[in-house]
Amino acid sequence: MSTEDKIDALIVRLHEIEAVKFGEFTLKSGLVSPIYVDLRVIVSYPDVLASVAGCMWEVLKRNGAEFDNMCGVPYTALPIATCMSLNNDCPMLMRRKEVKDYGTKKAIEGAFTSGQTCLIVEDLVTSGASVMETVEPLNDVGLVTKDVVVLIDREQGGEARLRSHDLRLHAVLPLSRVLKTLEAKNLMSAELVATVKAFIAANQTGPNASGNEMGAAAAPTPAVFKRDSYEHRATLTENKCAKDLWNLMARKKTNLCVAADVGTAKELIVLADKIGPEICILKTHCDLYPDFDDAFGATLLELAAKHDFMIFEDRKFADIGNTVVGQYSSGVHKIADWSHITNAHIVPGAGIIDGLKQVGLPKGRGLLLLAEMSSAGTMAKGQYTEDAIAMAAKHPDFVMGFISTRPSAWKGAWSRGLVQMTPGVQLGGGGDGLGQQYNTPDRVIKECGSDVIIVGRGIYKAADPVASAAEYRKAGWDAYVSAL
Ligand SMILES: O=c1ccn([C@@H]2O[C@H](COP(=O)(O)O)[C@@H](O)[C@H]2O)c(=O)[nH]1
């Protein structure tokens, strides 16, 4: 098989095993990318791993690279470097990501002598930042670095950055080559190829960019979604609850809603009393508490009055109008009696709002529609979100706003009187392994265009929930002030 045929076959296999995927992927940087490259999976496909190691060695030999030993960038490139080392009898070194504070404290493990030339092995290059994190400790111990071999170069500026450090990048698969082969094999449409190329062109990293090589292009400086003050927005709503909330946030200087998903009602009450001074809303899931009783609502309302916060039962109603009337007004929980705010999916159609409104409007309650969700793979997007916005517009007296994740993208549909509340908020970002996706308070308010941050585990699981609530409160409020 010719080298070109081997490379084509490898591209097809990478696509088959979903190491290269197309769709809508939210990167760590927050950008939504039409392509995702995750080469961690190749360890489970020995034929692919062997082919990757073979092709990477071939490109080095073809380009005349010379080196004494090699070092993989942790972690995905480690098995690739191991295969290359074994197949070609070339010594390998290993870089520790965390240097131990006991024993030898070495950053570079293995046998080498100062002045030897070490090849860097990497699976994916975006900005080149991860490569540099391995180059630096190698140089610190006297190893010379000249060449970097990579399986996929996303062609987003990594090559130029490495060149500025006198490093030569040898890429088996520039991303354009991957696209060309997949299009030729009818595995990608011409439109999709154009979309991916446009994304890559629009997201180039500069020579000083830092970035995550797992496909996270360095984001351009995000635009702040500018808004009116909460006081002013209070004048723009027809819903009593929304008006109360806007005024409360302005008066108390907090846009923090705590999701109190603790194990019992007793714990919830203790938590609410402690964090009450920091929050504008306490969000409950009353069906989580095995000790829920008739006193629950009254106790919570007392705390709400004591600390000046509102109650939001995150019930996510999703049934026909007639059924939700009963679920909201009576049953075990009698939600409408104690919760100022509740929310609903729009799946059943407009009847769900009519039903909830029959119960809630006379009591001065407010309804949030779930226009978007924070979980990975949510179906609440596109037309669904647009339908939620249109339904809200028909009930300005009762629908007070939305659960949303990126209202700043709604353009003309964004309305100043409606409250945007966003869950999936943690100071460190990331996710929970069960689909939850986190954004920082700063990004949620300034860039995504939200008004209220909803924080659960970031606060109630913290060692000091009160201190943590104060920290989130400050982050949310500072972000709001800088979005004015
Ligand atoms: O799209 C949604 C809608 C609701 N939630 C709720 O918010 C909190 C988030 O808790 P964390 O511990 O901060 O993840 C939780 O009560 C969810 O039911 C959501 O996460 N996403």
The ligand as a Gaussian input file, in Angstrom:
#p B3LYP/6-31G(d) Opt

LIG

0 1
 O      -31.203000      23.041000      32.421000
 C      -31.239000      22.883000      33.644000
 C      -32.369000      23.121000      34.413000
 C      -32.304000      22.963000      35.764000
 N      -31.158000      22.560000      36.376000
 C      -31.156000      22.453000      37.852000
 O      -30.203000      23.384000      38.382000
 C      -29.484000      22.802000      39.456000
 C      -28.025000      22.736000      39.104000
 O      -27.285000      22.157000      40.152000
 P      -25.684000      22.009000      40.142000
 O      -25.395000      21.222000      41.384000
 O      -25.140000      23.405000      40.201000
 O      -25.291000      21.280000      38.905000
 C      -30.121000      21.466000      39.711000
 O      -31.106000      21.643000      40.690000
 C      -30.778000      21.095000      38.389000
 O      -31.926000      20.298000      38.578000
 C      -30.048000      22.333000      35.628000
 O      -28.974000      21.979000      36.154000
 N      -30.107000      22.505000      34.266000

